[in-house]
Amino acid sequence: MPPCSCGSPALRTPSCQEWSDSVTSTLSRRGASATDLAEADESLRRIARYEARFRADGLLPPDGVVTTTVAYDYGRAVNLARWGLSARFCYPHEAEQAIVHAGALSKSAYESWESFSAAYALGRVLRFDDEQYGTYYEQNVTAHRLLAESEGSP
């Protein structure tokens, strides 16, 4: 079974079973229901399947994992700032400050543009794709490849 996302890249990545055992133990101590435990385990395995597909499609290196999906949240924050400006809920300098702040947070969370892109893609497909590997998945793969291969990319 492929490795699961977690922890620092400098540390050994736990197997899915180790990760599942840890999640189950923690949630059980917190009084989670059997349904919650099953949902958490399925979410963990779903992430592992996406990461395996990302590795096969080149969004992650052969041993790569997504350590956090906050990239998706930061991307959404940028969109909200743009929409807020368009709707005149804020001034241009306020939108710019929000966008620059999201960029700084992104820079501190990711070691490279490629790791940011893979994390954004995982957040987006977890939200919209439902393991269909359809339009949302393909859009992320295409964007990642175009930017990774372009001389002027981040």
Residue pairs with C-beta under 8 A, 6 or more apart in sequence:
1 15
1 16
1 17
1 48
2 16
2 48
2 49
2 51
2 52
2 55
3 13
3 14
3 15
3 16
3 48
3 51
3 63
3 65
4 13
4 14
4 15
4 16
4 19
4 20
4 44
4 47
4 48
4 51
4 65
5 13
5 47
5 48
5 51
5 65
5 66
5 67
5 122
6 13
6 14
6 19
6 65
6 67
7 13
7 14
7 67
8 67
9 65
9 67
9 111
13 65
14 22
16 44
16 45
16 48
19 44
20 41
20 44
20 45
23 40
23 41
23 44
24 37
24 40
24 41
27 36
27 37
27 40
28 37
32 40
46 126
46 131
47 66
47 122
47 126
49 131
50 122
50 125
50 126
50 131
51 60
51 64
51 65
51 66
51 122
53 133
53 137
54 60
54 64
54 66
54 118
54 121
54 122
55 61
55 62
55 64
57 141
58 144
58 145
59 114
59 117
59 118
59 121
59 140
59 141
59 144
60 66
60 118
64 115
64 118
66 115
66 118
66 119
66 122
67 115
67 119
68 109
68 119
69 119
69 120
69 122
69 123
69 126
70 105
70 106
70 109
70 119
70 123
71 106
71 109
71 110
71 116
71 117
71 119
71 120
71 123
72 119
72 120
72 122
72 123
72 124
72 127
73 123
74 102
74 103
74 105
74 106
74 109
75 102
75 120
75 123
77 98
77 102
78 98
78 99
78 102
78 103
80 98
81 90
81 94
81 95
81 98
81 99
81 102
82 95
82 99
84 90
84 94
84 95
84 98
85 91
85 92
85 94
85 95
90 98
106 116
109 116
110 116
110 119
113 147
113 148
113 153
113 154
114 144
114 148
117 140
117 143
117 144
117 147
117 148
118 144
120 140
121 137
121 140
121 141
121 144
124 136
124 140
125 136
125 137
125 140
128 136
129 136
129 137
147 153
147 154
